Amino acid sequence: MQVSLATVGLIFLAFVISIPCGYLRENYTKFSFMWFLLIHIPIPFIVLLRIGAGISWHVIPLTLGGSIAGQIVGGALNRRRKRNGKTG
């Protein structure tokens, strides 16, 4: 039970850590250096959390999915903010 709870927590943290990066990524040209950097910044933190929690490498696809979902949500939040005219 604790392993599954730790796995869910890790996936959730991967999601949360990736939201700000996805938000900022929307401000850069696609495939630019900063665009790639903002996609990959959360990865070392997620790996350290996984290793620190003693979770197997088998959950990497799940954490990757959580990270991608966070990037998508962050980008959507940025687009919504721009669409509503709030620039500050």
N, C-alpha and C positions, 0 to 999 in steps of 0.2 A: 504494500500500500504506500509506503513512504517513497519508494522509487518512482512510482507513477505520479505521486504528488510533486516530487522534485522535477520530474520531466515536464509536467504541465506548467509548473512555475518557471522553468527555464524557457519553454516556448513562449509564455506570456512576457517574460523579460526581453526575449529577442524581439517580440512585437513592439514593446514599449520603447526599447532603445533605438529602434529603427524609425520610429515616427518622426523625430526631429530631423534626421538625415534625409528622409523622403521629402519633408517640408522644404528644407533648404535646397535640395537637389532640383526642385522645380524652377529655381531661379537661374540655372545654368544651361548652356547649350548642350543638347544631347550628344553624348560621346566625347565631351571635353574632359580635360584632366580632372577638374573639380567634380564633374558629374560622376566619373568612375570612383574618385576618392570617397565621395559621400555615400556611394553604394557599399563600399568595402570597409569603411571605418568601424561599423558595429561588429564585424566578424571576429577580430581578436578578443573583444570583450565577451562575446558569446562563447568562444572556445575556452577562455579562462574560467568562466562561470561553469561550463559543462565539466571541465576537468576538476575544478574545485569541489563540485558537488558529487564527483565520483560517478558520473553518468556515462554509460557506454557510448561509443561512437555510432551505434545504431540509430540514435535519435537525431543525428545530423540532418537528415532530410526534413524532419519535423521542425527543427529550429530554423532551418533555411526557409521553410514555408512561413513560419512566424515572422521572420525578418522581411521577407518579400511582402507579406500582408501589411507590415508596419510601414514599409516604403510606399506602398500604394495609398494607404490611409493618409500618411503625411503629405503626399503630393496632392491628394484630393482636397485636403484642408487648405493648402496653399492656393489651389485654383479657386476654391469657393471664396476665400478671403479676397482674392483679386477680382472675382466676378461681382462681389458685393460692393466693390469700390473702397474697401478699407485698406489703405496703403500704409498706415502708421502703426 
